[in-house]
């Protein structure tokens, strides 16, 4: 039995713009699947029991087929109903090709691919919006350089550790002592989220270990132009001690070895930043100038 239907009657029943778009998508999918299989409309009609006229109207988006008719057509075209009736438009050929490539990647490769994509997409948006984040170990110059760059660009300067202390009502050492590392991470993520929500434009200096927390680091990479202020372990240690903080060396003869191990363990994470500036041999003024130059260069490249 061949099903004919009355497409003209369907069009008179009053469809919304969304209905029209949906019917066009269904028709496009039927036509594309038929073309891909090399099946003529006549052949599809014979195999499905649906008239050629009805199929023609369906493929141009003017036919309003019942589920039974669509099920017959989908069966012949080797489509599942969910695919045929998907509410969202089909992905572009480029997106399909990308998804095909991604399907064969390992979890680690997928993570690396996502980070590379993030770097490419976030660069333009974040540098133009003016939300800049500085990452790196303690002693890299995040606070000093960040505050100076913020002042020169008339942007707010936010030191995330101080925001955490303000929100928690206690110093970082107390947070770790009373709530442990897990408690600190919760404060860190909440404060970072609030900072991003409240500041479209700002320079944000982050804690040195934020990169080791996937949720927080992903949030940072997705919403900020991230700059790694890089320095060798000796420079980190000398700068911290020059600030009068002798704790790194106190009762720890292996302090430098420990610091080198930390630098090495986080290198791959810090390298995910959108830009890297090695401040090892720079003065503070040189580091400030280097950051400003990098931001100006990226903004120009993405103009």
N, C-alpha and C positions, 0 to 999 in steps of 0.2 A: 504494500500500500504506500502510495506517495502522499505526503502531507503537503498541502498547499498553503493554507493560512491566508490572511488578508492583511498585508503590511500597510496598505493605505488606511484601513480602519484603525490600525494601531497608532498611526501618526496623528489621527484626529482626536485621540483621547487626551491629549494635552500632556506633554512631557516637560519637565524642567530642564534647564541648561545642564545640570548634573546628569540627568537621565540621558540626554543626547550624547554627552561625552562618554558615558558608560557604554552605550550601544555602539558608538564608533570604535571604542577600544576592543569590544568583543568582536566586531566585524573585522577589524584590522588583524586580530589574532587568528581568526579563522582563515582569512586570506593568506596571511604569512605562513601558517602551518601547511596550508594546501600547496602553496608555491614551493615550500621547502621539500615536500614529499613528491612534488611533480605530479600532483593529481589535478585533473581538470575539474571544472565545476560539474560537468556532466557525470564524470566518474564518481565524484563525491555524492551527487544526487542519487545515483544508482545504489551505492553502498549504504547510504544512510536512510534512504526512503524519503528524503526531503526534496521538494521540487527545485528545479534550477532557478526558477523565478524567485522563489523564497530565499534561496541561498544568495542570489545576486543582491537582493535588498538587504539581507543580513550583513553582507560584506561591506556595503556602503553605509551601514549604520541606521538604515530606516526600517529594518525588520525587528520585531520584538518577539523573539522566539520563546516558547515555553521551555521549562527545564527538561522535559522529555526530548524535545527536538535537539536542544543543545547537547544533551547526553549522547544522543545518537551521532551527532556531528563530531563531538570530542572523541568518541570511541574510534571512529574511522581515522581521525587525524592523530591518534595516539597522544591526546592531551588529557590531563586530568581536569576536572571541573573547577578546582580551586585556581588552577593556572588560567583557565579560560575566563573565569568570572572575577579575577582579581580587581579590586577597586582602584588600585594605583596604576598609573601608566606603566607600560613595560620599560625596563631600563634601556638606555641607548646602546647601540652596538659597541661603543667604546667601553661603557660600564660592564657590559656582558663579557667583553674580552678580558677586562681586568679581573672580574670575578672568577673567570675560568683559570687565569694564572694563579690567583690566590688560593684556589681550591686545592692545589697540590703542595702548598707550603706547609712546613712543620709549624707547631705553635711558636717556637722561637723566631722563625723566619717571618711569621705573621706579625709578631710584636715589632720586629725591626722595620718591617714594611710600613706599619702604622705610624711609627715614629718618624720615618722619612717623609711620609705623606703629611703628617702634622707640621713638620718643619716647613714644608713648602707652602701649605695653606695658611698657616698662622702668620708667617712673616709679613705679608702685605697688610693684613687686617690689623695686627697688633701694633706694628711700627707706626701706622698712620693714626691709630687711636691714641697712642701714647702710653700704653700700659706696658712697662718694661720691668722685667724681673732679673735680679742678679743672683747667681748661684756660685758656690765655691766654698772651700774650707775656711775656717776661721783664720783671719790674718791675710785674706786675699784682698781686703780693702772694700768689701761690699758696703759697709756703713759709711765710711769716709767718702769714698768715691760716689756712692749712690746719692748721698745728701748733696754733694757739690753739683753733680749733674742735674739733680732735681731742681736745685736753686737756679742754675743757669738756664733751664728750660721752663721755669715757672710751673713746675709740676709738684704735687704733694710727694713727700718722701715718707715711706712706711717701712718700718723695721718690724718684720713679722714676729720676732721673738718678744719685742716689747708689747705688741698687740696681744700676744698670748698671755703674758704676765698681767696685762690690764684686765683681760676678760676673766682670767682665773682668780685674780685678786691675790696672787702670790708670785714669788720669783720662780724662775725655771728650776732651780735646785730643789725648791720645796715641792713643786709639781712632781718631779721625778721621785722624791723621797716619799711623798704621800700617795701618789697615784700611779707611779711606775711609768715605764716607757709607753704602754698602751694608753694611759690617761693623757700623756703629753701629746701623742699622735692625734687623739680625738680633738684636743684643743687646737692643735696646729691646723687640721683640716677645716674645722669650723671657722677659724679666724681667716684662713686663706680664702675660703668661700665667701665670707662676709666682705673681705677686702676687695675681691673681684666684683662682687655685686654692687658695692658702694662707690667704687672708683673706676671710671672709664679711662681716666688718665692718671698715671702715678708711676713713681719709681719704687719698686718693692725689693728690699733686701731680705733674703730668706736665710733660714738656718742652714748650716753646712750639711746636715744629715737629711734634709727634706727629700733629696733625690732618692733616698733609699725606701721611701714610702710610696708605692705605686700610685695610689689614689690621689695623693697630694701632688706628686710630680706630673701625672697625666693632666690634672686640672691646670697646673701652671703652664705646661707646654701648649695646652689647647686654648688658653686665654691670654697669654702674655708673650711678648717677644723676649726670649730668655737669653741672657748673656752669661757665659761662664768666665768669671775672673779667675784665671788659672795662675798658679805660682808653684815653684818647686818646693819640696818639703822644708828645705833650709830657710827659704824666704818666709814661709808660713811661721815657722818656729821663731825666727828672729823678730818678726813684726809683733807677734803676741808678747814676747818677752820685753820688747821695747816699750810696750804699753804698760809695763809694770806688772804683768801677770806672770809670775814664776811657777805657777802650778804645773805647767806641762812637764817641767824637769824635776819637780819636787819628788824625791824618793823613787825616782823611776829612771835608772840609767839606760833603759831601753826605749826611752821616749821617742828618739828620732827614728828608731826602727819601727816602732808602732805607728808613727805618723806616716812614714813611707808606705807601710802596709795599707793604711786607710786611703791614702792618695791613690794607690794602685787599685784597690778594690772598688773605688768609686769612679775611676777614670772613664769606663764605658758609659756610666750614667751621666756624668757631667758632659760627656761628648755629645749627648743628645740635644744640647743647647743649640739655639738658632745661630749663635755667634760665639766665638771664643777669643779672648784677649789675654795674652800671657803678660802678666804684670811683674814677673820675677825680677827683671832688671830695671823696672820703671820707678820713678819717684811718684808721689801722690799726684802731683800736677800732670805728669806725663800720662798716668793712668786715666785721669779725668778727661784729658784731651783725647786719648785713644778711644774711650767709650763714646764720647760725643761724635768723634769722627766716624766711628762704626755706625752709629745710629743715623747720621746724616747720609752716609753712603748707601745704607740699606733703603732708606726712605727715597733717595733719588733713584735707585735701581728699580724700585717698585712704584714709581710715580706714574 
